[in-house]
Amino acid sequence: MEQEREPFLKPSPVERILNRFFGFLVSAGIGPSHNYALEVRGRKSGRLYSTPVNLIEVTGRRYLVCPRGRAQWVRNAEAIGRVTLKRGSQRIDCGLRAVTAAEKPGLLKAYLDRFKTVVQRYFPVPAGSPTDAFEPYLDRYPVFELTDSKAARENAS
């Protein structure tokens, strides 16, 4: 089997259990308002996968950052081009736009500064660092702008 070329920090077994539990809570609408359960279809299996994410808003636009690198949800989202964000009974269907390298430093800084207690361990620069400190690490972190979001009601069935 071919080795992965792109970096990804795999969660430990304990982190996987905690992510599932936290994802369940977020799906139920419990937790901070920036937390959502991201749902995306598998690019090969077609199966629906879910993972908790932190949504960040910068200048009125919403972004997703994957601090672990090229996770499976990132690969699936790139292949499909859409994700659904779920929080309680709210479901938001979103398109994705991969941000350019020129946009990434400011967004990574904003993300790390906002969520430092949870994601600092995934970044080689400390929260509060200047924007240019992120330049050498842009390829490590996928960043997407959410586009053409449409809130959709969850069906009872």
DSSP file (Angstrom, degrees, kcal/mol; ACC not computed):
  #  RESIDUE AA STRUCTURE BP1 BP2  ACC     N-H-->O    O-->H-N    N-H-->O    O-->H-N    TCO  KAPPA ALPHA  PHI   PSI    X-CA   Y-CA   Z-CA
    1    1 A M              0   0    0      0, 0.0     2,-0.1     0, 0.0     0, 0.0   0.000 360.0 360.0 360.0 136.4    0.0    0.0    0.0
    2    2 A E        -     0   0    0      1,-0.1     2,-0.1     3,-0.0     3,-0.0  -0.433 360.0-117.3 -70.8 136.7    1.3    3.4   -0.9
    3    3 A Q        -     0   0    0     -2,-0.1     2,-0.3     1,-0.1    -1,-0.1  -0.422  33.1-102.6 -70.9 148.3    2.4    5.7    1.9
    4    4 A E        -     0   0    0      1,-0.1    -1,-0.1    -2,-0.1     4,-0.1  -0.545  27.4-163.0 -70.7 133.3    0.5    9.0    2.4
    5    5 A R        +     0   0    0     -2,-0.3    -1,-0.1     2,-0.1    -2,-0.0   0.743  68.8  73.5 -87.4 -26.3    2.5   11.9    1.1
    6    6 A E  S    S-     0   0    0     64,-0.1   134,-0.1     1,-0.1    -2,-0.0  -0.716  91.0-105.8 -95.9 140.1    0.5   14.6    2.8
    7    7 A P        +     0   0    0      0, 0.0    63,-2.2     0, 0.0     2,-0.3  -0.307  41.5 168.3 -67.3 142.7    0.9   15.1    6.6
    8    8 A F  B     -A   69   0A   0     61,-0.2     2,-0.9    -4,-0.1    61,-0.2  -0.930  29.2-142.2-152.6 128.2   -1.8   14.0    8.9
    9    9 A L        -     0   0    0     59,-2.5    62,-0.0    -2,-0.3    60,-0.0  -0.819  26.9-142.7 -94.0 103.4   -1.7   13.7   12.7
   10   10 A K        -     0   0    0     -2,-0.9     2,-0.1     1,-0.1    -2,-0.0  -0.409  16.9-115.9 -69.6 135.7   -3.7   10.6   13.5
   11   11 A P        -     0   0    0      0, 0.0    -1,-0.1     0, 0.0    57,-0.0  -0.412  27.5-117.3 -71.1 148.1   -5.9   10.8   16.7
   12   12 A S     >  -     0   0    0      1,-0.1     4,-2.4    -2,-0.1     5,-0.2  -0.309  32.9-100.7 -73.1 166.0   -5.0    8.4   19.5
   13   13 A P  H  > S+     0   0    0      0, 0.0     4,-1.8     0, 0.0     5,-0.1   0.887 126.4  50.2 -56.7 -38.5   -7.6    5.8   20.5
   14   14 A V  H  > S+     0   0    0      2,-0.2     4,-2.6     1,-0.2     5,-0.2   0.917 109.4  51.0 -65.8 -42.9   -8.6    8.0   23.5
   15   15 A E  H  > S+     0   0    0      1,-0.2     4,-2.9     2,-0.2    -1,-0.2   0.884 107.9  53.5 -61.9 -38.4   -9.0   11.1   21.2
   16   16 A R  H  X S+     0   0    0     -4,-2.4     4,-2.1     2,-0.2    -1,-0.2   0.915 110.2  46.7 -62.2 -42.7  -11.2    9.0   18.8
   17   17 A I  H  X S+     0   0    0     -4,-1.8     4,-2.3     2,-0.2    -2,-0.2   0.933 114.1  47.3 -64.9 -45.7  -13.5    8.1   21.7
   18   18 A L  H  X S+     0   0    0     -4,-2.6     4,-3.1     1,-0.2     5,-0.2   0.892 110.6  52.6 -63.3 -39.8  -13.6   11.7   22.9
   19   19 A N  H  X S+     0   0    0     -4,-2.9     4,-2.9     2,-0.2    -1,-0.2   0.902 109.7  48.8 -62.7 -41.0  -14.3   13.0   19.4
   20   20 A R  H  X S+     0   0    0     -4,-2.1     4,-2.1     2,-0.2    -2,-0.2   0.931 114.0  45.6 -63.6 -45.2  -17.2   10.5   19.0
   21   21 A F  H  X S+     0   0    0     -4,-2.3     4,-2.1     2,-0.2    -2,-0.2   0.944 116.2  44.9 -63.5 -47.7  -18.7   11.6   22.3
   22   22 A F  H  X S+     0   0    0     -4,-3.1     4,-2.7     1,-0.2     5,-0.2   0.897 111.1  54.3 -64.6 -39.7  -18.2   15.3   21.6
   23   23 A G  H  X S+     0   0    0     -4,-2.9     4,-2.6    -5,-0.2    -1,-0.2   0.883 107.1  51.6 -59.7 -39.2  -19.6   14.8   18.1
   24   24 A F  H  X S+     0   0    0     -4,-2.1     4,-1.5     2,-0.2    -2,-0.2   0.925 110.9  47.6 -62.4 -45.4  -22.7   13.2   19.6
   25   25 A L  H  <>S+     0   0    0     -4,-2.1     5,-2.9     2,-0.2     4,-0.3   0.925 113.4  47.1 -62.4 -45.3  -23.2   16.2   21.9
   26   26 A V  H ><5S+     0   0    0     -4,-2.7     3,-1.7     1,-0.2    62,-1.0   0.909 109.1  54.3 -64.2 -42.2  -22.7   18.7   19.1
   27   27 A S  H 3<5S+     0   0    0     -4,-2.6    61,-0.4     1,-0.3    -1,-0.2   0.837 107.5  52.0 -59.0 -32.0  -25.1   16.8   16.9
   28   28 A A  T 3<5S-     0   0    0     -4,-1.5    -1,-0.3    -5,-0.2    -2,-0.2   0.507 125.2-105.4 -82.9  -4.5  -27.6   17.1   19.7
   29   29 A G  T < 5S+     0   0    0     -3,-1.7     2,-0.4    -4,-0.3    -3,-0.2   0.602  77.2 133.5  92.8  12.6  -27.1   20.9   19.9
   30   30 A I      < +     0   0    0     -5,-2.9    -1,-0.3    -6,-0.2    -2,-0.1  -0.830  44.6  38.8-100.4 132.8  -25.0   20.9   23.1
   31   31 A G  S    S-     0   0    0     -2,-0.4    -9,-0.0    -3,-0.1     0, 0.0  -0.607  97.1 -23.0 124.4 176.7  -21.8   22.9   23.2
   32   32 A P    >   -     0   0    0      0, 0.0     3,-1.8     0, 0.0    -3,-0.1  -0.169  61.7-114.6 -58.8 151.7  -20.4   26.2   22.1
   33   33 A S  T 3  S+     0   0    0      1,-0.3    -3,-0.0     3,-0.0    22,-0.0   0.658 112.3  61.8 -66.4 -16.1  -22.1   27.9   19.1
   34   34 A H  T 3  S+     0   0    0     20,-0.1    21,-3.0     2,-0.0     2,-0.4   0.531  86.2  94.1 -86.3  -5.4  -18.9   27.5   16.9
   35   35 A N  E <   +B   54   0B   0     -3,-1.8     2,-0.3    19,-0.2    19,-0.2  -0.744  49.0 164.8 -92.4 133.3  -19.0   23.7   17.2
   36   36 A Y  E     -B   53   0B   0     17,-2.0    17,-2.8    -2,-0.4     2,-0.7  -0.945  40.2-118.0-136.5 157.7  -20.8   21.7   14.5
   37   37 A A  E     -BC  52  86B   0     49,-2.9    49,-2.4    -2,-0.3     2,-0.5  -0.908  32.7-146.2 -93.9 116.0  -20.8   18.1   13.4
   38   38 A L  E     -BC  51  85B   0     13,-3.3    13,-1.9    -2,-0.7     2,-0.4  -0.724  14.3-164.6 -84.3 127.6  -19.5   18.0    9.9
   39   39 A E  E     +BC  50  84B   0     45,-3.3    45,-2.4    -2,-0.5     2,-0.3  -0.949  15.8 161.6-115.5 134.2  -21.1   15.3    7.7
   40   40 A V  E     -B   49   0B   0      9,-2.2     9,-2.9    -2,-0.4     2,-0.2  -0.993  36.8-114.7-149.8 144.9  -19.7   14.2    4.4
   41   41 A R  E     -B   48   0B   0     -2,-0.3     7,-0.2     7,-0.2    39,-0.2  -0.563  39.9-104.6 -78.3 142.5  -20.1   11.1    2.2
   42   42 A G     >  -     0   0    0      5,-2.8     4,-1.1    -2,-0.2    -1,-0.1  -0.452  21.2-136.6 -65.8 137.2  -17.1    8.9    1.7
   43   43 A R  T  4 S+     0   0    0      1,-0.2    -1,-0.1    -2,-0.1    -2,-0.0   0.747 101.5  22.7 -69.9 -23.9  -15.5    9.3   -1.7
   44   44 A K  T  4 S+     0   0    0      3,-0.1    -1,-0.2     0, 0.0    -2,-0.1   0.780 132.5  35.4-107.0 -43.6  -15.2    5.6   -2.1
   45   45 A S  T  4 S-     0   0    0      2,-0.1    -2,-0.1     1,-0.0     3,-0.1   0.775  85.3-139.0 -86.3 -27.6  -17.8    4.0    0.1
   46   46 A G     <  +     0   0    0     -4,-1.1     2,-0.1     1,-0.3    -3,-0.1   0.432  55.4 142.3  78.2  -1.9  -20.6    6.5   -0.1
   47   47 A R        -     0   0    0     -6,-0.1    -5,-2.8     1,-0.1     2,-0.5  -0.411  57.8-112.0 -71.6 147.3  -21.1    6.1    3.6
   48   48 A L  E     -B   41   0B   0     -7,-0.2     2,-0.3    -3,-0.1    -7,-0.2  -0.717  36.1-169.6 -84.4 124.5  -22.0    9.1    5.7
   49   49 A Y  E     -B   40   0B   0     -9,-2.9    -9,-2.2    -2,-0.5     2,-0.4  -0.843   2.9-163.5-113.2 151.9  -19.2   10.2    8.1
   50   50 A S  E     +B   39   0B   0     -2,-0.3   -11,-0.2   -11,-0.2   -27,-0.1  -0.995  12.7 166.4-137.7 141.3  -19.4   12.7   10.8
   51   51 A T  E     -B   38   0B   0    -13,-1.9   -13,-3.3    -2,-0.4     2,-0.2  -0.987  37.8-107.4-150.5 145.1  -16.7   14.6   12.9
   52   52 A P  E     -B   37   0B   0      0, 0.0     2,-0.3     0, 0.0   -15,-0.2  -0.508  41.6-179.6 -74.2 142.5  -16.9   17.6   15.2
   53   53 A V  E     -B   36   0B   0    -17,-2.8   -17,-2.0    -2,-0.2     2,-0.6  -0.948  29.0-124.6-138.2 158.4  -15.4   20.8   13.8
   54   54 A N  E     -B   35   0B   0     11,-0.3    11,-0.6    -2,-0.3     2,-0.5  -0.927  25.2-152.0-102.0 123.3  -14.8   24.4   14.9
   55   55 A L  E     -D   64   0B   0    -21,-3.0     2,-0.4    -2,-0.6     9,-0.2  -0.823  10.8-162.3 -95.9 131.9  -16.3   26.9   12.6
   56   56 A I  E     -D   63   0B   0      7,-2.2     7,-2.9    -2,-0.5     2,-0.5  -0.935   6.2-152.7-117.7 140.0  -14.5   30.3   12.5
   57   57 A E  E     +D   62   0B   0     -2,-0.4     2,-0.4     5,-0.2     5,-0.2  -0.942  15.3 176.5-112.0 129.2  -16.0   33.5   11.1
   58   58 A V  E >  S-D   61   0B   0      3,-2.7     3,-2.0    -2,-0.5    -2,-0.0  -0.994  72.0 -15.4-134.0 124.9  -13.6   36.2    9.7
   59   59 A T  T 3  S-     0   0    0     -2,-0.4    -1,-0.1     1,-0.3     3,-0.1   0.863 129.1 -52.0  47.0  44.3  -14.9   39.4    8.1
   60   60 A G  T 3  S+     0   0    0      1,-0.2     2,-0.3     0, 0.0    -1,-0.3   0.481 117.0 109.1  79.0   2.1  -18.4   37.9    7.8
   61   61 A R  E <   -D   58   0B   0     -3,-2.0    -3,-2.7    86,-0.0     2,-0.4  -0.864  62.3-132.2-112.6 148.8  -17.2   34.7    6.0
   62   62 A R  E     -D   57   0B   0     84,-0.4    84,-2.8    -2,-0.3     2,-0.3  -0.813  24.8-175.0-105.9 139.8  -17.2   31.2    7.5
   63   63 A Y  E     -DE  56 145B   0     -7,-2.9    -7,-2.2    -2,-0.4     2,-0.4  -0.938  18.7-149.4-134.3 151.0  -14.2   28.9    7.3
   64   64 A L  E     -DE  55 144B   0     80,-2.6    80,-2.7    -2,-0.3     2,-0.4  -0.967  15.7-172.0-115.3 136.8  -13.2   25.4    8.3
   65   65 A V  E     - E   0 143B   0    -11,-0.6   -11,-0.3    -2,-0.4    78,-0.2  -0.985  16.1-149.2-125.8 138.8   -9.6   24.5    9.2
   66   66 A C    >   -     0   0    0     76,-2.1     3,-1.5    -2,-0.4     5,-0.0  -0.871  11.6-173.6-107.2 100.0   -8.3   21.0    9.7
   67   67 A P  T 3  S+     0   0    0      0, 0.0    -1,-0.1     0, 0.0     3,-0.1   0.711  81.6  59.4 -67.6 -19.1   -5.6   21.3   12.3
   68   68 A R  T 3  S-     0   0    0      1,-0.3   -59,-2.5    -3,-0.1     2,-0.4   0.582 108.8-123.6 -83.6  -9.6   -4.6   17.7   12.0
   69   69 A G  B <  S+A    8   0A   0     -3,-1.5     2,-2.2   -61,-0.2    -1,-0.3  -0.818  72.5   5.3 104.9-145.7   -3.8   18.1    8.3
   70   70 A R  S    S+     0   0    0    -63,-2.2   -64,-0.1    -2,-0.4    71,-0.1  -0.459  78.9 175.8 -83.6  71.7   -5.2   16.1    5.4
   71   71 A A     >  -     0   0    0     -2,-2.2     4,-1.9     1,-0.1     3,-0.3  -0.165  46.5-101.9 -68.5 166.9   -7.8   14.1    7.4
   72   72 A Q  H  > S+     0   0    0      1,-0.2     4,-2.8     2,-0.2     5,-0.2   0.870 122.7  57.5 -61.9 -36.5  -10.2   11.7    5.7
   73   73 A W  H  > S+     0   0    0      1,-0.2     4,-2.6     2,-0.2    -1,-0.2   0.881 105.8  51.5 -62.7 -34.5  -13.0   14.3    6.0
   74   74 A V  H  > S+     0   0    0     -3,-0.3     4,-2.5     2,-0.2    -2,-0.2   0.941 111.5  45.9 -64.8 -47.6  -10.9   16.8    4.1
   75   75 A R  H  X S+     0   0    0     -4,-1.9     4,-2.0     2,-0.2    -2,-0.2   0.904 115.1  47.1 -63.2 -42.1  -10.3   14.3    1.2
   76   76 A N  H  X S+     0   0    0     -4,-2.8     4,-2.5     2,-0.2     5,-0.3   0.925 112.3  49.8 -65.3 -44.0  -13.9   13.3    1.1
   77   77 A A  H  X S+     0   0    0     -4,-2.6     4,-3.3    -5,-0.2     5,-0.3   0.894 110.3  50.4 -63.0 -40.5  -15.0   17.0    1.1
   78   78 A E  H  < S+     0   0    0     -4,-2.5    -1,-0.2     1,-0.2    -2,-0.2   0.904 112.7  46.9 -63.6 -40.6  -12.6   17.8   -1.7
   79   79 A A  H  < S+     0   0    0     -4,-2.0    -2,-0.2    -5,-0.2    -1,-0.2   0.890 122.6  33.7 -68.8 -39.6  -13.9   14.9   -3.8
   80   80 A I  H  < S-     0   0    0     -4,-2.5    -2,-0.2   -39,-0.2    -3,-0.2   0.832  92.6-143.4 -85.6 -36.4  -17.6   15.7   -3.2
   81   81 A G  S  < S+     0   0    0     -4,-3.3    15,-1.2    -5,-0.3     2,-0.3   0.515  70.2  73.0  84.1   5.3  -17.3   19.5   -3.0
   82   82 A R  E     - F   0  95B   0     -5,-0.3     2,-0.3    13,-0.2    13,-0.2  -0.982  52.3-174.9-147.4 155.3  -19.9   19.9   -0.3
   83   83 A V  E     - F   0  94B   0     11,-2.2    11,-3.1    -2,-0.3     2,-0.4  -0.943  19.5-133.6-140.9 164.4  -20.4   19.2    3.4
   84   84 A T  E     -CF  39  93B   0    -45,-2.4   -45,-3.3    -2,-0.3     2,-0.5  -0.988  13.4-151.9-119.7 132.7  -23.3   19.4    5.8
   85   85 A L  E     -CF  38  92B   0      7,-2.8     7,-2.7    -2,-0.4     2,-0.4  -0.906  15.7-166.5-103.2 130.1  -22.9   21.1    9.2
   86   86 A K  E     +CF  37  91B   0    -49,-2.4   -49,-2.9    -2,-0.5     2,-0.3  -0.947  19.6 162.0-122.6 136.9  -25.3   19.8   11.8
   87   87 A R  E >  S- F   0  90B   0      3,-2.3     3,-2.0    -2,-0.4   -60,-0.2  -0.821  70.2 -48.2-151.9 108.4  -26.0   21.3   15.2
   88   88 A G  T 3  S-     0   0    0    -62,-1.0   -59,-0.2   -61,-0.4    -1,-0.1  -0.460 123.1 -20.9  61.9-131.3  -29.2   20.1   17.0
   89   89 A S  T 3  S+     0   0    0     -2,-0.2    65,-0.9   -61,-0.1     2,-0.4   0.511 116.9 103.0 -86.7  -4.0  -32.0   20.2   14.5
   90   90 A Q  E <   -FG  87 153B   0     -3,-2.0    -3,-2.3    63,-0.1     2,-0.4  -0.642  47.5-177.9 -83.2 132.5  -30.2   22.7   12.3
   91   91 A R  E     -FG  86 152B   0     61,-1.0    61,-3.6    -2,-0.4     2,-0.5  -0.999   5.4-168.8-130.0 129.3  -28.6   21.4    9.1
   92   92 A I  E     -FG  85 151B   0     -7,-2.7    -7,-2.8    -2,-0.4     2,-0.5  -0.965   9.5-153.4-123.2 116.2  -26.6   23.6    6.8
   93   93 A D  E     -FG  84 150B   0     57,-2.3    57,-2.3    -2,-0.5     2,-0.4  -0.770  25.2-177.0 -88.1 127.8  -25.6   22.3    3.4
   94   94 A C  E     -F   83   0B   0    -11,-3.1   -11,-2.2    -2,-0.5    54,-0.2  -0.964  25.6-141.4-133.1 142.2  -22.5   24.1    2.2
   95   95 A G  E     -FG  82 147B   0     52,-2.6    52,-2.6    -2,-0.4     2,-0.4  -0.507  29.2-132.0 -83.9 167.7  -20.2   24.2   -0.8
   96   96 A L  E     - G   0 146B   0    -15,-1.2     2,-0.4    50,-0.2    50,-0.2  -0.953  18.9-170.8-127.5 144.4  -16.5   24.5   -0.3
   97   97 A R  E     - G   0 145B   0     48,-1.9    48,-3.1    -2,-0.4     2,-0.3  -0.975  25.4-133.0-130.0 119.3  -13.8   26.7   -1.7
   98   98 A A  E     - G   0 144B   0     -2,-0.4    46,-0.2    46,-0.2     2,-0.1  -0.555  31.4-124.3 -67.7 128.7  -10.2   25.9   -0.9
   99   99 A V        -     0   0    0     44,-2.2    44,-0.2    -2,-0.3    -1,-0.1  -0.391  24.2-107.5 -76.3 155.0   -8.5   29.1    0.2
  100  100 A T    >>  -     0   0    0      1,-0.1     4,-1.5    -2,-0.1     3,-0.7  -0.306  26.8-109.2 -76.6 162.8   -5.4   30.4   -1.6
  101  101 A A  T 34 S+     0   0    0      1,-0.2    -1,-0.1     2,-0.2    -2,-0.1   0.840 119.7  58.9 -60.4 -33.7   -2.0   30.4    0.0
  102  102 A A  T 34 S+     0   0    0      1,-0.2     4,-0.3     2,-0.2    -1,-0.2   0.817 108.9  44.3 -66.6 -29.9   -2.1   34.1    0.2
  103  103 A E  T <> S+     0   0    0     -3,-0.7     4,-1.4     1,-0.1     3,-0.3   0.756  97.9  76.5 -83.3 -26.5   -5.3   33.9    2.4
  104  104 A K  H  X S+     0   0    0     -4,-1.5     4,-3.2     1,-0.2     5,-0.3   0.862  81.9  59.9 -61.3 -45.5   -4.1   31.1    4.7
  105  105 A P  H  > S+     0   0    0      0, 0.0     4,-2.3     0, 0.0    -1,-0.2   0.914 109.3  43.4 -54.8 -46.7   -1.7   32.9    7.1
  106  106 A G  H  > S+     0   0    0     -4,-0.3     4,-2.3    -3,-0.3    -2,-0.2   0.878 116.6  47.6 -64.9 -37.6   -4.3   35.3    8.4
  107  107 A L  H  X S+     0   0    0     -4,-1.4     4,-2.6     2,-0.2    -1,-0.2   0.899 111.7  49.2 -71.5 -40.5   -7.0   32.6    8.7
  108  108 A L  H  X S+     0   0    0     -4,-3.2     4,-2.9     2,-0.2     5,-0.2   0.912 112.3  49.4 -64.0 -41.6   -4.6   30.1   10.4
  109  109 A K  H  X S+     0   0    0     -4,-2.3     4,-3.0    -5,-0.3    19,-0.3   0.944 112.3  47.2 -60.8 -48.5   -3.6   32.9   12.9
  110  110 A A  H  X S+     0   0    0     -4,-2.3     4,-2.1     2,-0.2    -2,-0.2   0.904 114.0  48.6 -60.3 -42.1   -7.3   33.7   13.6
  111  111 A Y  H  X S+     0   0    0     -4,-2.6     4,-2.6     2,-0.2    -2,-0.2   0.945 114.7  43.6 -63.6 -50.3   -8.1   30.0   14.0
  112  112 A L  H  X S+     0   0    0     -4,-2.9     4,-0.6     1,-0.2    -2,-0.2   0.922 114.3  49.7 -64.6 -43.6   -5.2   29.3   16.4
  113  113 A D  H  < S+     0   0    0     -4,-3.0     3,-0.4    -5,-0.2    -1,-0.2   0.888 116.0  43.6 -61.6 -38.3   -5.8   32.5   18.4
  114  114 A R  H  < S+     0   0    0     -4,-2.1    -2,-0.2    -5,-0.2     3,-0.2   0.882 128.0  26.1 -74.5 -40.4   -9.5   31.7   18.8
  115  115 A F  H >X S+     0   0    0     -4,-2.6     4,-2.3    -5,-0.2     3,-1.7  -0.011  77.6 132.6-115.8  28.7   -9.2   28.0   19.6
  116  116 A K  H 3X  +     0   0    0     -4,-0.6     4,-1.9    -3,-0.4     5,-0.2   0.805  67.4  59.8 -55.4 -36.3   -5.7   27.8   21.1
  117  117 A T  H 34 S+     0   0    0      1,-0.2    -1,-0.3    -3,-0.2     4,-0.1   0.794 117.4  31.7 -65.3 -25.1   -6.7   25.7   24.1
  118  118 A V  H <4 S+     0   0    0     -3,-1.7    -2,-0.2    -6,-0.1    -1,-0.2   0.783 131.6  27.3 -99.7 -33.6   -7.9   22.9   21.9
  119  119 A V  H >< S+     0   0    0     -4,-2.3     3,-2.1    -7,-0.2     4,-0.4   0.464  83.0 101.1-115.7  -1.7   -5.6   23.1   18.8
  120  120 A Q  G >< S+     0   0    0     -4,-1.9     3,-1.9    -5,-0.3    -1,-0.1   0.859  77.8  64.3 -53.9 -37.1   -2.3   24.6   19.9
  121  121 A R  G 3  S+     0   0    0      1,-0.3    -1,-0.3    -5,-0.2    -2,-0.1   0.679  98.4  55.4 -63.5 -16.6   -0.7   21.2   20.0
  122  122 A Y  G <  S+     0   0    0     -3,-2.1    -1,-0.3  -113,-0.0    -2,-0.2   0.497  98.4  73.9 -92.3  -4.6   -1.2   20.8   16.2
  123  123 A F    <   -     0   0    0     -3,-1.9     4,-0.1    -4,-0.4   -55,-0.0  -0.915  65.0-152.4-115.3 134.6    0.7   24.1   15.4
  124  124 A P  S    S+     0   0    0      0, 0.0    -1,-0.1     0, 0.0    -3,-0.1   0.543  84.2  66.3 -79.2  -5.8    4.5   24.6   15.6
  125  125 A V  S    S-     0   0    0     -5,-0.1     2,-0.1     4,-0.0    -2,-0.1  -0.900  90.3-113.4-113.2 145.4    4.0   28.3   16.3
  126  126 A P    >   -     0   0    0      0, 0.0     3,-1.7     0, 0.0   -13,-0.1  -0.414  37.8 -92.2 -77.3 152.9    2.4   29.6   19.5
  127  127 A A  T 3  S+     0   0    0      1,-0.3   -17,-0.1   -15,-0.1   -18,-0.1  -0.304 114.3  38.2 -55.8 144.6   -0.9   31.4   19.5
  128  128 A G  T 3  S+     0   0    0      1,-0.3    -1,-0.3   -19,-0.3     3,-0.1   0.366  84.0 140.3  90.1  -4.6   -0.5   35.1   19.2
  129  129 A S    <   -     0   0    0     -3,-1.7    -1,-0.3     1,-0.1   -16,-0.1  -0.290  61.6 -93.1 -66.5 156.2    2.4   34.8   16.7
  130  130 A P    >   -     0   0    0      0, 0.0     3,-1.7     0, 0.0     4,-0.3  -0.319  36.7-108.0 -67.6 157.2    2.5   37.2   13.8
  131  131 A T  G >  S+     0   0    0      1,-0.3     3,-1.8     2,-0.2     4,-0.3   0.853 116.4  60.9 -54.4 -40.2    0.8   36.2   10.6
  132  132 A D  G >  S+     0   0    0      1,-0.3     3,-0.9     2,-0.2    -1,-0.3   0.682  87.7  73.9 -67.7 -15.2    4.1   35.7    8.8
  133  133 A A  G <  S+     0   0    0     -3,-1.7    -1,-0.3     1,-0.2    -2,-0.2   0.716  93.0  56.0 -67.0 -19.1    5.1   33.0   11.3
  134  134 A F  G X  S+     0   0    0     -3,-1.8     3,-1.9    -4,-0.3     4,-0.3   0.631  80.7  92.8 -86.5 -14.9    2.6   30.7    9.6
  135  135 A E  G X  S+     0   0    0     -3,-0.9     3,-1.2    -4,-0.3    -1,-0.2   0.855  81.8  51.6 -50.0 -47.1    4.1   31.0    6.1
  136  136 A P  G 3  S+     0   0    0      0, 0.0    -1,-0.3     0, 0.0     3,-0.2   0.654 113.0  47.2 -67.8 -11.4    6.4   28.0    6.3
  137  137 A Y  G X> S+     0   0    0     -3,-1.9     3,-1.5     1,-0.1     4,-0.6   0.248  71.1 112.7-115.1  12.2    3.5   25.7    7.3
  138  138 A L  G X4 S+     0   0    0     -3,-1.2     3,-0.9    -4,-0.3    -1,-0.1   0.839  75.1  57.0 -58.4 -37.0    0.7   26.6    4.9
  139  139 A D  G 34 S+     0   0    0      1,-0.2    -1,-0.3    -3,-0.2    -2,-0.1   0.685  97.5  64.5 -70.1 -17.0    0.8   23.2    3.2
  140  140 A R  G <4 S+     0   0    0     -3,-1.5    -1,-0.2     1,-0.2    -2,-0.2   0.757  97.2  58.6 -75.5 -24.8    0.1   21.4    6.4
  141  141 A Y    <<  -     0   0    0     -3,-0.9     2,-0.2    -4,-0.6    -1,-0.2  -0.901  69.4-148.5-121.7 109.5   -3.4   22.9    7.0
  142  142 A P        -     0   0    0      0, 0.0   -76,-2.1     0, 0.0     2,-0.4  -0.542  20.5-172.9 -68.7 134.9   -6.4   22.6    4.7
  143  143 A V  E     -E   65   0B   0     -2,-0.2   -44,-2.2   -78,-0.2     2,-0.4  -0.999   2.5-174.0-133.4 130.5   -8.6   25.7    4.9
  144  144 A F  E     -EG  64  98B   0    -80,-2.7   -80,-2.6    -2,-0.4     2,-0.4  -0.970  19.2-141.5-127.0 138.8  -12.0   26.0    3.2
  145  145 A E  E     -EG  63  97B   0    -48,-3.1   -48,-1.9    -2,-0.4     2,-0.4  -0.831  28.1-124.9 -90.3 136.6  -14.4   28.8    2.9
  146  146 A L  E     - G   0  96B   0    -84,-2.8   -84,-0.4    -2,-0.4     2,-0.3  -0.705  35.8-172.2 -81.6 130.1  -18.0   27.7    3.2
  147  147 A T  E     + G   0  95B   0    -52,-2.6   -52,-2.6    -2,-0.4   -86,-0.0  -0.785  52.5   7.1-122.6 164.8  -19.9   28.9    0.1
  148  148 A D  E    S-     0   0B   0     -2,-0.3     2,-0.2   -54,-0.2    -1,-0.2   0.772  77.2-170.1  31.2  52.3  -23.6   28.9   -1.0
  149  149 A S  E     -     0   0B   0     -3,-0.2     2,-0.4   -55,-0.1   -55,-0.2  -0.463   9.3-172.8 -69.5 135.1  -24.8   27.8    2.4
  150  150 A K  E     - G   0  93B   0    -57,-2.3   -57,-2.3    -2,-0.2     2,-0.3  -0.975  20.4-135.4-130.6 118.9  -28.5   26.8    2.5
  151  151 A A  E     - G   0  92B   0     -2,-0.4     2,-0.4   -59,-0.2   -59,-0.3  -0.568  28.0-171.2 -71.0 130.4  -30.1   26.0    5.9
  152  152 A A  E     - G   0  91B   0    -61,-3.6   -61,-1.0    -2,-0.3     2,-0.2  -0.974  22.0-119.6-125.7 139.4  -32.2   22.9    5.5
  153  153 A R  E     - G   0  90B   0     -2,-0.4     2,-0.3   -63,-0.1   -63,-0.1  -0.538  31.5-114.1 -76.1 140.4  -34.6   21.4    8.0
  154  154 A E        -     0   0    0    -65,-0.9     2,-0.1    -2,-0.2    -1,-0.1  -0.583  31.7-121.2 -74.0 131.1  -33.8   18.0    9.2
  155  155 A N        -     0   0    0     -2,-0.3    -1,-0.1     1,-0.1    -3,-0.0  -0.461  10.0-133.3 -72.1 144.8  -36.5   15.5    8.0
  156  156 A A              0   0    0      1,-0.2    -1,-0.1    -2,-0.1    -2,-0.0   0.713 360.0 360.0 -71.0 -20.0  -38.3   13.6   10.8
  157  157 A S              0   0    0      0, 0.0    -1,-0.2     0, 0.0    -2,-0.0   0.489 360.0 360.0 -82.7 360.0  -37.9   10.3    9.0
